Amino acid sequence: MSLKVAIVGMGGIGNAHAGCYVNDPLSEIVAVCDIIKERADAAAEKYGCPAFYNVKSMLKSGIKIDCASMCTAGTENGGDHYKPTMELLNARIPTLGEKPISNEVSKAKRMVALAKKKRVRYAIDLNHRFTPAARLAREWVDKGRLGRLHIINMTMWINNANETSPHFHIRALHPHSLDVMRYFCGDVASVQAFFLRGKTMDGKQRKCWSNLQMNLLFKNGVVGHLTGSYDAGGSFGLERCEVTGSKGRFVLEEACEDLTFYDRANTQRESYHHLGGMTNFGETFASRIHTWLEQNKTKAAPSKIDGSGADALKVQTIIEAAIESWEKKKVIDL
Ligand SMILES: NC(=O)c1ccc[n+]([C@@H]2O[C@H](COP(=O)([O-])OP(=O)(O)OC[C@H]3O[C@@H](n4cnc5c(N)ncnc54)[C@H](O)[C@@H]3O)[C@@H](O)[C@H]2O)c1
């Protein structure tokens, strides 16, 4: 039996989730919800289900919902998540939220705490870790192929001219990069960051801190670095992650496109291109959502959720520490 899914927030990303649910044999869409009536109605027509204009009325309707996607946006792309997420979690509906979990750590903490109290599965769409290439690289780490981990270097950048808040860049984009870094190297102990306001291609000074360089010390001693920018071009690519250890190194490019292992003891390389048939970042939504559906189907314990609300809270905490480090000009211990 397929899982009955509701989707809240029918913008571009809510519709991207919907496309994944339509194509996944584990799910069927039973409700869509948006405070903009036209968006909800258009989605209802497209996916053949009822439309709702707020979460409360959707919950009151009595429609059976096994799990939900929560795809609102708001300030720094996370300001609207809190209220509808709390309503879904309060109703004990397993919820897959969009990133950032929230642009405010205090609200992120409350959502994670409520999910824990209600013993309900709560995940965030930290989709960059859900690729066959990232999974294989993590297997190498877990099996000791890299030996003792030493260094992680991550770059993530796109072209985004949004100037709505000074720290939009780090809060909206870097939940992804920091989640990938945590995925390979674990929890972070200390953070130090520098920011720079870039210029547009036609020479205008940006208001947003659109470039960053961050140093991270992980709890296991690994030393890491993150380069981030909203002033990149399409030709720059999206991301690159490099991890070195006492026995070897891997480089993972574009989340899923190219993975190479470099043996420290010889010049041998092992390379994978489009591992598992995944060819581009867009496909990460379907793989992330499939894992979410599988974890609901098998009734995974909330504490075992891959890419959980708790994971997302941890990356948001690192982000706020980086901002504090820049403002106070010091290293921040988490
Ligand atoms: N995981 C990824 O790779 C990825 C990529 C891009 C964007 N995102 C995230 O996806 C989210 C959505 O982005 P988008 O571009 O689709 O935004 P959007 O603004 O186009 O859509 C959000 C929709 O939510 C609706 N909404 C707001 N409050 C609501 C509420 N209380 N109840 C019901 N509907 C409500 C809005 O009316 C709007 O239609 C953002 O958090 C963004 O950061 C994730």
The ligand as a Tripos MOL2 file, in Angstrom:
@<TRIPOS>MOLECULE
LIG
   44    48     1     0     0
SMALL
NO_CHARGES

@<TRIPOS>ATOM
      1 N1         16.5380   21.3780   -1.0430 N.am      1 LIG1
      2 C1         16.8980   22.1440   -2.0520 C.2       1 LIG1
      3 O1         17.8010   21.8510   -2.8110 O.2       1 LIG1
      4 C2         16.1640   23.4420   -2.2530 C.ar      1 LIG1
      5 C3         16.3630   24.1970   -3.4270 C.ar      1 LIG1
      6 C4         15.6820   25.4020   -3.5480 C.ar      1 LIG1
      7 C5         14.8330   25.8400   -2.5420 C.ar      1 LIG1
      8 N2         14.6790   25.0690   -1.4140 N.ar      1 LIG1
      9 C6         13.7850   25.4920   -0.3130 C.3       1 LIG1
     10 O2         12.4490   25.2040   -0.6610 O.3       1 LIG1
     11 C7         11.5660   26.1000    0.0530 C.3       1 LIG1
     12 C8         10.4970   26.6160   -0.8930 C.3       1 LIG1
     13 O3         11.0830   27.3310   -1.9300 O.3       1 LIG1
     14 P1         10.1840   27.8840   -3.1550 P.3       1 LIG1
     15 O4         11.1520   28.4950   -4.1060 O.co2     1 LIG1
     16 O5          9.2660   26.8360   -3.6460 O.co2     1 LIG1
     17 O6          9.3620   29.0600   -2.3970 O.3       1 LIG1
     18 P2          8.0250   29.7960   -2.8720 P.3       1 LIG1
     19 O7          7.9680   31.0780   -2.1280 O.co2     1 LIG1
     20 O8          7.9570   29.8140   -4.3580 O.co2     1 LIG1
     21 O9          6.8400   28.8290   -2.3610 O.3       1 LIG1
     22 C9          6.4590   28.7470   -1.0310 C.3       1 LIG1
     23 C10         4.9590   28.5970   -0.9870 C.3       1 LIG1
     24 O10         4.5560   28.3800    0.3820 O.3       1 LIG1
     25 C11         3.3150   29.0470    0.5790 C.3       1 LIG1
     26 N3          3.0780   29.2330    2.0070 N.ar      1 LIG1
     27 C12         3.6670   30.1100    2.8620 C.ar      1 LIG1
     28 N4          3.1790   29.9560    4.1150 N.ar      1 LIG1
     29 C13         2.2810   28.9530    4.0560 C.ar      1 LIG1
     30 C14         1.4670   28.3190    5.0170 C.ar      1 LIG1
     31 N5          1.4810   28.6920    6.3120 N.pl3     1 LIG1
     32 N6          0.6590   27.3210    4.6230 N.ar      1 LIG1
     33 C15         0.6220   26.9310    3.3220 C.ar      1 LIG1
     34 N7          1.3840   27.4950    2.3530 N.ar      1 LIG1
     35 C16         2.2100   28.4860    2.7190 C.ar      1 LIG1
     36 C17         3.4560   30.3280   -0.2190 C.3       1 LIG1
     37 O11         2.2240   30.9140   -0.5040 O.3       1 LIG1
     38 C18         4.1950   29.8310   -1.4700 C.3       1 LIG1
     39 O12         3.3180   29.4560   -2.5020 O.3       1 LIG1
     40 C19        12.4880   27.1560    0.6800 C.3       1 LIG1
     41 O13        12.6290   26.8940    2.0740 O.3       1 LIG1
     42 C20        13.8110   26.9750   -0.0130 C.3       1 LIG1
     43 O14        14.9270   27.2790    0.8050 O.3       1 LIG1
     44 C21        15.3140   23.8950   -1.2760 C.ar      1 LIG1
@<TRIPOS>BOND
     1     1     2 1
     2     2     3 2
     3     2     4 1
     4     4     5 ar
     5     4    44 ar
     6     5     6 ar
     7     6     7 ar
     8     7     8 ar
     9     8     9 1
    10     8    44 ar
    11     9    10 1
    12     9    42 1
    13    10    11 1
    14    11    12 1
    15    11    40 1
    16    12    13 1
    17    13    14 1
    18    14    15 2
    19    14    16 1
    20    14    17 1
    21    17    18 1
    22    18    19 2
    23    18    20 1
    24    18    21 1
    25    21    22 1
    26    22    23 1
    27    23    24 1
    28    23    38 1
    29    24    25 1
    30    25    26 1
    31    25    36 1
    32    26    27 ar
    33    26    35 ar
    34    27    28 ar
    35    28    29 ar
    36    29    30 ar
    37    29    35 ar
    38    30    31 1
    39    30    32 ar
    40    32    33 ar
    41    33    34 ar
    42    34    35 ar
    43    36    37 1
    44    36    38 1
    45    38    39 1
    46    40    41 1
    47    40    42 1
    48    42    43 1
@<TRIPOS>SUBSTRUCTURE
     1 LIG1         1 GROUP 0 **** ****
